């Protein structure tokens, strides 16, 4: 039994339906946006080869700031060459630039 001011939201999730009751549009909108964020977080994948987490094409390295799939490929994946690596799709990686890799250290004069 629904109250007059109650809105009903039905969403199909895989093969099941869930019905939620909300007392205001603001409450419904807040929860709808929260579900989107939670769905985004659930798309995070962790590479079994190197342990790096990738969510929405943003790579979280173990040290330092976030990076791109291209940077991860230039620094790790192209050398690891393991079949379980989750960063092998060239379309997702995109163009690998020179600055994505490690910069060559200048030669040292020890003499």
N, C-alpha and C positions, 0 to 999 in steps of 0.2 A: 504494500500500500504506500503510495507516494504522497507527500505533502504538496500543496500548491506551489510553494517556493523552492521545491527541490528539482534540480536538473538531473537528468540521467545521461550518463556517457557509457556507451557500449563500444568496446574495442575488441577486434578479433586479434588474438594472440596465438599464433600457430594454429592449432585446431580447437582452441577453447575460447569462450567468450567470457569476459569479466565485466560486470556492471557495477559502476560506482555511483553513489548519490552525493551530490554537492548542494549546499544551501545557498551559494551565491556564484555568480559568474567569476568573480575575482578568485574564489577558492578553486574553482574548476580550472581557470587559466594558470594559476600557480602550480597546481599539481600536474597539469598537462606539460608545462615546461620542465618540471622536475623529472617526469618520465622520459622526456627527450634527452636530458643530461645523463640520466642513468643508462639509457640505451647507448649513448655515445661512449660512456665509460666501459660498457660491456663489450665494445668492439676492440678494446685493447688486446693486442697479441704480444706474447713474449717469445722471442726466438729461442728454441732449444739449443742452438749452437753457441750463441754468444751471450744470451741472457738479456739482450736489449729489449725494452718495451716500445712498441709502436702503436699509437692511437691516432686515428685520422691523419695518417701520413706524417705525424710528428714523432720524431725519435727521441726517447729519453735515454741519453748516455749515462753510464754509471758515474762519471765525473763530468762536471762542467754543465754548460747550458744545453738546451734542446737543439736538435738539428733536423736535417732532412734525410730521406731515404738515400738520396744521391751521396750525401756525406758519409752515411753509414756504409754504403757500397764501396766508396773510394777508400775508406780506412780499414774495413774489416772483411766484408763479404767477398770481394774479388780475390782475396787471399785465402780465406777459409775454404771455399769451394766444397761445402758439405751439402748433401741433398736435402737435409732437413731445414736449411736456412729459409726463413720466411721473406727475405728481401732479394729475390731473384727475378721478379717480373720487371722487365726493362721498361714497360709502359708506366708502372708505378714509380720506378726509380727516377725516371726522367733523365735530363741531361746532366752528366757528371762534369763539373767544372774543375779547373786546376786548383782553385782555392778550397774545394771539397776535400782534397787529399792533404797529407801532411806536407809541410813546406820543407824543402831540402835545406839542411844546415849548411852555412858557409864553410868552406875549407879552413882548417886551422893551420897556422904556420908555427910549427914546433921547433923551428931551427934557428 
